[in-house]
Amino acid sequence: MHPRLPLIVLLAMPALLLLALPFATLLGITPWDNFSLSYGDGGSVLVSVGYGLVSLILIVIIGLPVAWWLASSTREDGLRRLAELLVLLPLMTPPLAMGILLISALGPYSLPGQWLSTLGLTLVNNPAAFILAQIYGGLPYFIVTARAAFTAVPRTLLEAGQTLGARPFQRFRYLVLPLSASGLASAVSLAWVRAVGEFGIVMIFAYFPQGMPVKLYTNLQNDGVDAVYTLVWILLLVTLPVPLFCFMHARKRERASQ
């Protein structure tokens, strides 16, 4: 006789089955006997991965100071509340609407776009626009998650480091970063998934060069659903390793701290 499942496991089953259903369907419906990329799919993989890595590096560089400031500041002033609002606004804005806002703010008919056009430059449908769209897709998620990781660092340790004469950067480098490594890994993985998988903003603001999400859409429109399953698998294989690595790293640190 198998032991009875705990009540919490039984209550968790509906959500888990709901989450598993699409991927179980993908396993069964993929045409494995004709598993091949469509024309242009290889280029879209390179576009998403290459520019996604650039976007991720920029997200970490510009997002870390914001996350640490929001987590470490104890003053509830107007500037901090404005910063929190600016981080939350992209999260609450639908991606298609965010793409429209970006093309309105930075497109060829906007004031910055007109300035760029005098220099022979543009910020729509080119690699720079693609990277910027990915940044808008991933940066807010990185900041929110990294802030939560920083907030979990015990203040008593930072105060002890200050008492021992450690400078702010030294406390951040040798105390904050190691203690929040697991949470920061989650922030990086979430930003990676959001950046590479971003569709709505990219579709409006940087349709070219086509990354994997937009190429999935064009394949679906041109050739039907049977033409997209291979690229779906490639997209999963590109995005999943980073979260899985971060998850295993976090579990390893949890076991080591016990």
N, C-alpha and C positions, 0 to 999 in steps of 0.2 A: 504494500500500500504506500502510495506517495503521501508525504505529509501535506496537510492542507496549506494552500497558499495564504500568506498573510492578507488581511483585508486591504492594506494599502496597495499591495501588488494588484489585487483584483480591481481596485478603483483606478489604478494607473493604466490598465489594459486598453480601455477605449481610446485614450489619447495615443498610446503607442501603436495600436493597430491602425489608427487614422494616419499617423505619420509614416508608417511602413507601406501603406497601400500603393502610393504612386511608384515607389522604387521596386516593389515586388512586381507591379505591372510592367515596369520598364524591362525587368529581367525576362519576362515571358513574351513581351511583344517585340523585342528587338530582332530584326531579321539577321540572325547570326550567320546564315549561309550567304548573305550579301553584305557583310559588314565592311563598308568602305566609305571614305570621305567623298563628299560632293565637290564639284569644281569650286575652288577658292577657299575651301574649309581650312586647308593647311595654313594659308596666309592669315586667316582670322585667328588661328591659334597663336601664331607668332605675334600678332598685333596685341592680343589680350595679355599674353604672358610678358612680353617685352615692355610694353607701356605700363602694364600693371605693376611690375617691379619698380619702375621709376616713380609711379604714383605712390606706391607704398612707402618708399624711402622718403619722399616729400611729406607724406602724411605724418610719419613718425617725427620728422624734424620739426615741422611747424605745429604739430598737435601736442607733443610732450610739454612744452612750456605752458600752454593753455590749461591742460589737465592738471599739472602740478600747481599752478596758480589757484585754480578753482578749488583744489583739494586742500591746499595749505593755508589759504587766506582765512583769517578769522573775522575779518571786518565785513559787515553787510552793508556795503556802500552801493551807490548807484552804478558805478562802473562794473562791479562784479555782477550785479543783477543783469546789466545789459549784456555782458559776456555770456552769461548763462542763457539768456534769451536768444542770442545769436547762434549758440550751439544747438538749441532745441528747435529753432525755426526750420532748418533743413530736414530735421527728423520728422516734423509734422507736415511738411509740404510733400505732396505726391510727386514722384520722380518726373512725370511728364510736365507737371506745372513748374518744377524746378528747372527743367530744360528750357521751357518757354521764358522763364525769368532770366536765365543766363544769356539766351540769345538776344533778349531785349536789352540787357545791361552791357553785353560785350560784343554783340553782333555788328555787322557792317553799318547799320543805320543808327547805332548808338554813338554817343559822344566819344567814348574810348575807341570804338571801332573806326570812327572817322579819323581820329588821331593816328591810329595804326595804319590806316589806308594811305595817309600822306607819306608814310615810310615804306610803302609797298608791302605791308604786312596785313594779315587777317587772323582772326581767332575763331574761325568756324570751319568745320570739316577739314581739319588737318591734325597732325600728331599733337601739337600743343593743346588744341581744343579737346582732343580725346583724353589726354592726361588730366586736364582741368576738370572734365566731366567725371572722371574716375575719382579725383580728389573730393569733389563735392559729394559723390556717392559714399565714400568711405570715411572721410575725416570726422564728421559728427559722431559716428559710432565709435571710432577710436578714442575720441576725447572723453565721451561718456564712460566707456569701459575703463580707460586708463585712470580717470578721476576716481572711480570706485576702488581701483587697486591701490592708488595712493592714499585714499582715505582710510584704508584698512591698516596702514602702517601705524604702530603704536606711537603716540606722541611722546611718551615717556622716554623712548629710546632716542628720539631726535633731541629732546631736551638734555639727555645725558651726554650726547655727542657735543652739543653746544657748550655744556659745562666743561667738557674736557678740552675745549678750544678748537673744535672742528669748524671750519668755515662752511657757509651755506652750500657751496658746490661740493665740498667734501662730504657733508652729511647726505646730500642727494646722491652722490656717486657711490659711496660705500655703505650707506644704510638704506636709503629709500629704494634704489633700484634693485638690490638683491632681495629685499623683503617683499617687494611687489612684483617680482619677476613672473610669477604664475599669472597674475592678473594682467600684466602687460603683454604676456604671450597671448592671452585671450583677446586683448585689444588688437594686437597685430593680426591675428588670424581672422577676426571679424572684419577688420578693415580690408584685408586681402580678398575675402569672399565678396564683400560688398563692392569693392572697386572692380574686380574682374567680372562679376556678374551684373554690373549696372547696365540697365537697358533703357529706361525712360529718359534719363538725362542725355545719355549718349545718342539715342535715337533722334532727339531734337537738335542737340548742339553740335554733335560730331558724328554724323552718319558715316562719313568717311574719315579715316580708314576703318573698315568694318572689323569690329571685334567679334568674338564668338556669339554674344547675345543677339546682336543685330543680324549676324549671318544666319543664326537659327530662324529668325523672323523672316528673312528673305527666302530662305530655303522652304519654309513652311508655306509662304505665299506662292512661290513659283512652282514647287514640285510636290507639295503635299506633305502629310505628316510622316510618311515612310522615309523621307529624305533627311530627317533631322535626328534620328536616334543615335547615329554614330557620333555626331558632334555633341549631343547631350552627354554621352559617355566621356568624351574628351574633356568637356567642361567640368564634369564631376571629378575626373582624374587630376585636373589641374588645380581645382579649388580645395578638394578634400585633404590632401596631404598636410597642408599647413595647419588647419585646425586639429587634425588627428595628432600631429607631432606636439602641438602645444598642449593638448589634452593629456597625452602620455607624460610630457614633461611636468605638468602640474601634479599628476598623480604620483610621479616619482618623488617630487619635492615633499608632498604630503606624507608619503611613507617615511621619508628620511627624517621629517620633523617629529614623527611620533615616537 
